[in-house]
Amino acid sequence: MQAIQVREPGGPTALEPHEREIPAIDSANGLLVRLRAAGVNPIDTKLRSRGVLIPDGLPAVLGCDGAGVVEAVGDAVTRFKPGDEVWFCHGGLGGPVGNYADYIVVDAEIAQPKPRGVTFEVAAAGPLVLITAWEALFDRARLQAGQTVLIHAGAGGVGHVAVQLARLAGARVCTTVSTPEKADFVHALGAECAINYREEDLVEAVMGWTEGRGVDVALDTVGPDVFRRSIPAMAHYGDLVTILDPGPDLDLKEARNRNLRFSLELMLTPMLRHLPEARARQGEILHRCAEHIEAGALRIHVSETFPLAAAAAAHRAIEAGHTQGKLVLTPGHD
């Protein structure tokens, strides 16, 4: 089979085609999946350029998100059979297990039935961003119906599904964008207010939208500067969640005066720390998201697909910035 591997950290050209054996099912609960699509996420570009998260994990096959068809099952598997369509978040953090490949072996408890009525490309774009957004909004921030929420980069991978999940929960949503076209995109997803951060002051715009109260919840998907600038846009006793390191130089005086609660969100923790109960919880999140997708209430936007051999081009596109929605690789396509 073909896989794309990284031998040493570097630029996009560090992604090299490599022929290897089809992996064997190594446990009674294993599934051999022929991959039809693999999601590309910003974490992939960071692991490629900075190094993988698993010790002695090079060479590595990247890619946490996958969707495909079950080819074979382990002796103890009862949930799936050959021919079933599945989606999952598994691997891609170091070593040979990743989704930039033609095949992968996944534990049956991790895989979930692919949402009906969507393509493999759409399904593969979803798991990491859906789980991230869900955990950030509901497990970390405890978002409730009627609350106001600020989602940064609402047209991006995590942002565009977070907008929709917040709306499904009955929250009111504002979000930041960089262009009028992205403003139209997030409005179509259900955002009430789109703030063009290149032209508008964030705090003034949020305070205008909330009539001076500030937002109950804010989700930072961008980085330390955005995290800091979100603090004065928060309501008192609000929840500010970031999916990135907020950085060492934080002036928390205003946050303390507002009695804010901070949360960190890393959906990769169950994989990195081998937490089976947490992984099962993430499987339930995918199951519930699949129900929303099948009902037409939640959609994943794929802006561009690339053949597996063009993984470097997909990484360049992400690193250029301002990708709308998600990028996907298609193993088995030239």
Backbone torsions as a table, in degrees:
resi	resn	phi	psi	omega
1	MET	NA	160.8	176.2
2	GLN	-95.8	140.1	172.4
3	ALA	-137.4	158.3	174.2
4	ILE	-109.3	120.5	-175.3
5	GLN	-123.1	161.3	175.0
6	VAL	-116.6	122.2	177.2
7	ARG	-89.3	-40.0	179.4
8	GLU	-140.7	148.5	177.8
9	PRO	-58.1	145.8	179.6
10	GLY	175.6	-163.1	178.9
11	GLY	-75.0	-173.1	-179.2
12	PRO	-55.7	-28.4	179.4
13	THR	-69.8	-8.6	174.7
14	ALA	-70.2	-14.0	176.5
15	LEU	-81.0	111.1	-172.8
16	GLU	-118.8	134.0	172.5
17	PRO	-63.1	142.5	-177.2
18	HIS	-149.3	132.3	175.7
19	GLU	-91.2	130.6	178.8
20	ARG	-144.7	168.2	179.9
21	GLU	-69.9	147.7	172.2
22	ILE	-62.1	129.8	-176.0
23	PRO	-65.2	148.2	178.7
24	ALA	-95.5	145.5	173.2
25	ILE	-65.3	122.7	-172.9
26	ASP	-113.1	11.4	176.0
27	SER	-151.7	161.7	-178.6
28	ALA	-66.4	-20.1	-178.7
29	ASN	-100.6	10.9	-174.8
30	GLY	-81.6	152.4	172.1
31	LEU	-122.6	131.8	167.9
32	LEU	-92.2	119.1	-175.9
33	VAL	-115.0	127.6	169.9
34	ARG	-83.9	115.0	-174.4
35	LEU	-75.3	131.9	174.8
36	ARG	-103.8	-20.1	179.0
37	ALA	-161.1	151.3	178.3
38	ALA	-136.2	127.2	178.0
39	GLY	-72.7	148.7	176.1
40	VAL	-113.2	125.8	-176.5
41	ASN	-125.1	157.3	177.4
42	PRO	-55.4	-31.5	177.9
43	ILE	-59.7	-32.4	179.0
44	ASP	-61.8	-43.0	-178.3
45	THR	-68.9	-33.5	178.5
46	LYS	-69.6	-41.5	178.8
47	LEU	-66.4	-37.5	177.9
48	ARG	-64.3	-41.0	-173.6
49	SER	-87.4	-29.5	-173.3
50	ARG	-108.8	-20.4	-175.5
51	GLY	118.1	154.2	-173.2
52	VAL	-82.5	168.9	-174.0
53	LEU	-93.9	-9.8	-180.0
54	ILE	-101.3	128.1	-179.0
55	PRO	-56.8	139.2	-179.4
56	ASP	55.3	36.7	-173.7
57	GLY	-93.2	12.8	176.5
58	LEU	-108.1	143.0	-3.0
59	PRO	-67.3	154.5	-174.1
60	ALA	-131.1	144.6	167.9
61	VAL	-100.2	120.2	-176.8
62	LEU	-86.1	-179.7	176.9
63	GLY	101.1	107.1	179.9
64	CYS	-88.3	-27.5	-172.9
65	ASP	-102.5	136.8	177.2
66	GLY	-147.6	158.1	172.4
67	ALA	-148.3	138.9	-178.4
68	GLY	-175.0	-161.6	-174.3
69	VAL	-116.0	132.2	177.8
70	VAL	-66.9	125.8	178.7
71	GLU	-98.6	-34.8	-179.1
72	ALA	-156.7	157.3	-177.5
73	VAL	-131.3	153.8	175.2
74	GLY	-72.7	168.0	-173.2
75	ASP	-62.7	-28.1	-175.8
76	ALA	-95.2	0.5	-175.0
77	VAL	-79.1	125.7	175.7
78	THR	-120.7	-17.5	-176.5
79	ARG	-75.4	-27.8	-174.7
80	PHE	-132.9	159.4	175.9
81	LYS	-139.4	162.0	177.1
82	PRO	-54.2	136.9	-178.1
83	GLY	100.1	-16.4	178.7
84	ASP	-70.6	147.3	178.6
85	GLU	-100.1	130.5	-174.1
86	VAL	-133.1	160.9	171.3
87	TRP	-138.1	157.1	-172.4
88	PHE	-172.1	164.5	167.9
89	CYS	-119.3	112.7	-175.0
90	HIS	-160.4	132.9	175.2
91	GLY	79.9	-167.5	176.1
92	GLY	84.6	5.6	-177.0
93	LEU	-103.6	-0.6	-179.8
94	GLY	146.8	148.6	-178.0
95	GLY	85.1	-171.5	-171.2
96	PRO	-81.1	-8.9	-175.9
97	VAL	-92.6	109.2	178.0
98	GLY	-163.5	170.3	-172.6
99	ASN	-99.3	0.9	171.9
100	TYR	-81.4	64.9	-171.8
101	ALA	-162.8	171.1	178.0
102	ASP	-82.0	-28.6	-178.4
103	TYR	-139.2	155.7	173.3
104	ILE	-149.8	151.0	171.9
105	VAL	-104.2	128.5	-176.1
106	VAL	-129.1	143.3	173.8
107	ASP	-68.4	137.8	-177.3
108	ALA	-61.5	-24.6	179.2
109	GLU	-75.9	-17.8	-179.4
110	ILE	-90.2	-39.9	-178.8
111	ALA	-68.9	151.5	175.5
112	GLN	-131.2	152.3	175.7
113	PRO	-58.6	132.8	178.7
114	LYS	-61.5	138.6	176.8
115	PRO	-55.4	135.1	178.6
116	ARG	-70.5	144.1	173.2
117	GLY	87.2	3.6	176.2
118	VAL	-121.9	157.6	-179.7
119	THR	-74.8	164.8	174.1
120	PHE	-61.9	-35.9	-179.4
121	GLU	-61.9	-45.0	178.8
122	VAL	-65.0	-43.5	-179.8
123	ALA	-62.2	-42.9	-177.9
124	ALA	-68.2	-22.8	179.3
125	ALA	-76.1	-12.1	-166.7
126	GLY	-93.4	-43.9	-162.9
127	PRO	-53.7	-53.9	-175.3
128	LEU	-62.3	-44.9	-176.7
129	VAL	-72.7	-35.8	179.0
130	LEU	-65.3	-46.2	-179.7
131	ILE	-65.1	-41.9	178.5
132	THR	-59.2	-51.0	-177.7
133	ALA	-63.9	-42.6	-178.7
134	TRP	-63.2	-50.5	-179.0
135	GLU	-61.7	-41.4	-178.6
136	ALA	-63.7	-46.4	-175.2
137	LEU	-76.5	-44.2	-170.1
138	PHE	-102.0	-39.2	-180.0
139	ASP	-83.4	-37.9	-179.6
140	ARG	-88.6	-55.2	-172.9
141	ALA	-87.9	-14.0	178.8
142	ARG	58.1	43.6	-177.1
143	LEU	-57.7	137.0	-178.9
144	GLN	-123.9	157.8	174.9
145	ALA	-57.4	139.2	177.9
146	GLY	90.2	-13.3	178.7
147	GLN	-78.4	162.0	174.5
148	THR	-103.0	141.6	-176.9
149	VAL	-136.8	136.5	174.0
150	LEU	-104.7	120.6	178.5
151	ILE	-115.0	114.7	-179.9
152	HIS	-75.6	146.5	179.3
153	ALA	55.1	55.6	-175.1
154	GLY	-66.6	-14.0	177.2
155	ALA	-93.3	-3.4	-178.2
156	GLY	-82.7	-172.9	-174.9
157	GLY	-61.3	-61.2	177.7
158	VAL	-68.4	-42.1	-174.5
159	GLY	-59.0	-43.6	-172.8
160	HIS	-71.3	-27.0	174.3
161	VAL	-84.2	-31.0	176.9
162	ALA	-62.9	-40.2	176.5
163	VAL	-55.8	-46.7	-176.3
164	GLN	-70.4	-41.7	179.8
165	LEU	-64.2	-38.9	178.3
166	ALA	-64.5	-41.8	178.3
167	ARG	-65.2	-40.0	178.1
168	LEU	-62.6	-27.5	178.1
169	ALA	-82.9	-2.8	178.9
170	GLY	88.6	15.3	177.8
171	ALA	-87.8	160.2	171.7
172	ARG	-96.4	137.3	-169.4
173	VAL	-122.0	132.2	162.6
174	CYS	-121.5	156.2	-175.5
175	THR	-151.1	160.3	177.8
176	THR	-100.2	144.9	179.2
177	VAL	-142.7	169.7	-178.3
178	SER	-113.2	-10.9	-177.5
179	THR	-143.5	158.7	174.8
180	PRO	-61.2	-33.3	179.1
181	GLU	-63.8	-40.6	177.7
182	LYS	-70.0	-31.4	174.4
183	ALA	-61.4	-44.6	177.1
184	ASP	-60.6	-40.5	-178.8
185	PHE	-61.5	-48.2	-176.7
186	VAL	-72.4	-31.5	174.7
187	HIS	-62.2	-39.7	179.0
188	ALA	-66.1	-24.2	178.0
189	LEU	-82.8	-12.4	178.6
190	GLY	119.3	0.5	178.2
191	ALA	-68.7	134.9	179.3
192	GLU	-79.5	-36.7	-173.3
193	CYS	-134.0	128.2	175.9
194	ALA	-116.5	119.6	-177.1
195	ILE	-102.4	115.5	176.3
196	ASN	-80.1	103.0	-172.2
197	TYR	-67.6	-14.4	177.5
198	ARG	-79.9	-18.7	-174.3
199	GLU	-121.4	-17.6	-173.8
200	GLU	-123.0	151.3	172.9
201	ASP	-80.2	125.9	-175.2
202	LEU	-57.5	-52.3	-174.1
203	VAL	-65.4	-43.2	178.8
204	GLU	-60.8	-43.1	-178.5
205	ALA	-65.9	-42.9	179.7
206	VAL	-65.7	-43.8	-179.4
207	MET	-65.9	-34.1	174.8
208	GLY	-65.1	-41.7	-178.6
209	TRP	-68.6	-35.4	-177.1
210	THR	-98.5	10.6	-179.7
211	GLU	56.2	42.2	173.3
212	GLY	86.1	-0.5	-175.6
213	ARG	-85.7	-33.9	-171.6
214	GLY	89.6	167.1	-176.9
215	VAL	-89.0	147.1	178.5
216	ASP	-71.3	-34.8	-176.2
217	VAL	-136.0	139.4	171.5
218	ALA	-132.3	139.6	178.6
219	LEU	-119.9	113.5	177.6
220	ASP	-92.2	119.8	175.7
221	THR	-115.3	12.6	-169.9
222	VAL	-112.5	-51.8	-178.6
223	GLY	153.7	-174.4	-170.3
224	PRO	-55.9	-42.9	-177.0
225	ASP	-64.0	-42.6	178.8
226	VAL	-67.0	-39.1	176.5
227	PHE	-56.7	-48.7	-178.6
228	ARG	-64.6	-41.7	-177.8
229	ARG	-71.2	-16.8	178.5
230	SER	-77.0	-24.2	-173.9
231	ILE	-56.3	-50.6	-179.5
232	PRO	-72.7	-4.6	176.1
233	ALA	-93.4	0.1	-175.7
234	MET	-88.6	149.2	168.4
235	ALA	-74.1	156.6	174.2
236	HIS	-61.1	140.3	-178.3
237	TYR	66.1	26.3	-179.6
238	GLY	-85.1	175.5	-179.7
239	ASP	-118.0	123.4	177.2
240	LEU	-115.4	118.6	-176.3
241	VAL	-116.1	138.4	173.5
242	THR	-127.5	144.4	175.9
243	ILE	-96.8	5.6	-179.0
244	LEU	-127.3	170.7	176.4
245	ASP	-70.6	120.3	-178.0
246	PRO	-71.9	-5.7	176.3
247	GLY	90.7	163.5	-173.9
248	PRO	-84.2	-22.8	-170.5
249	ASP	-101.6	75.6	-178.5
250	LEU	-109.0	126.8	171.1
251	ASP	-94.4	107.6	-171.9
252	LEU	-100.7	13.5	-178.4
253	LYS	-59.4	-49.9	-178.5
254	GLU	-67.2	-37.0	177.4
255	ALA	-62.4	-40.9	178.5
256	ARG	-65.3	-43.2	179.6
257	ASN	-61.7	-30.0	178.9
258	ARG	-89.8	-2.1	-177.9
259	ASN	54.9	47.2	-179.4
260	LEU	-78.4	151.9	173.6
261	ARG	-110.5	124.5	179.1
262	PHE	-98.2	145.0	174.5
263	SER	-139.6	146.3	174.5
264	LEU	-108.7	138.5	-178.9
265	GLU	-125.8	120.2	173.1
266	LEU	-136.7	103.5	-175.7
267	MET	-72.1	-10.0	179.5
268	LEU	-79.1	-11.4	-175.7
269	THR	-52.6	-45.3	-179.8
270	PRO	-60.6	-31.5	176.0
271	MET	-74.0	-42.8	-175.9
272	LEU	-70.4	-33.8	-174.5
273	ARG	-107.0	4.6	176.6
274	HIS	56.0	61.8	-178.2
275	LEU	-110.6	91.3	-173.9
276	PRO	-62.4	-35.6	179.5
277	GLU	-66.4	-39.1	178.1
278	ALA	-67.8	-36.3	177.2
279	ARG	-66.4	-37.2	176.6
280	ALA	-64.3	-38.5	176.4
281	ARG	-61.9	-40.5	178.3
282	GLN	-66.6	-34.0	174.4
283	GLY	-62.3	-39.3	177.2
284	GLU	-65.1	-37.1	176.2
285	ILE	-60.6	-45.8	178.1
286	LEU	-61.5	-39.3	178.9
287	HIS	-61.0	-44.9	-179.9
288	ARG	-69.1	-36.1	175.7
289	CYS	-65.4	-37.7	177.9
290	ALA	-60.0	-38.4	177.9
291	GLU	-62.4	-43.0	177.1
292	HIS	-64.1	-40.9	179.9
293	ILE	-63.6	-46.1	-178.8
294	GLU	-65.3	-27.8	178.0
295	ALA	-83.0	-3.5	-179.6
296	GLY	79.3	13.0	-177.1
297	ALA	-95.4	-7.7	-177.3
298	LEU	-144.3	130.5	179.1
299	ARG	-132.0	149.5	177.9
300	ILE	-110.6	125.0	-176.2
301	HIS	-94.4	118.3	174.4
302	VAL	-102.3	114.9	-176.0
303	SER	-85.5	-26.9	-177.9
304	GLU	-161.9	144.6	174.3
305	THR	-117.1	152.5	-179.2
306	PHE	-134.0	143.3	169.8
307	PRO	-63.3	157.0	-177.1
308	LEU	-53.6	-41.1	-177.9
309	ALA	-64.7	-15.9	-179.3
310	ALA	-100.8	28.2	179.6
311	ALA	-56.8	-36.1	179.7
312	ALA	-61.9	-37.8	178.6
313	ALA	-66.1	-37.6	177.3
314	ALA	-64.5	-40.3	178.0
315	HIS	-65.1	-39.7	178.1
316	ARG	-62.3	-39.2	-179.8
317	ALA	-64.1	-42.0	178.6
318	ILE	-66.2	-42.7	-177.0
319	GLU	-72.0	-18.6	174.8
320	ALA	-71.3	-20.7	175.4
321	GLY	89.8	160.6	172.1
322	HIS	66.7	28.9	172.8
323	THR	-65.9	135.6	177.5
324	GLN	-94.6	122.6	-177.7
325	GLY	71.2	-135.6	-171.5
326	LYS	-126.6	157.8	172.0
327	LEU	-111.7	148.7	-174.2
328	VAL	-139.5	141.4	170.9
329	LEU	-97.4	150.1	-178.2
330	THR	-123.8	90.2	175.1
331	PRO	-57.5	147.2	179.1
332	GLY	84.3	-1.4	177.6
333	HIS	-110.4	140.9	178.8
334	ASP	-83.6	NA	NA
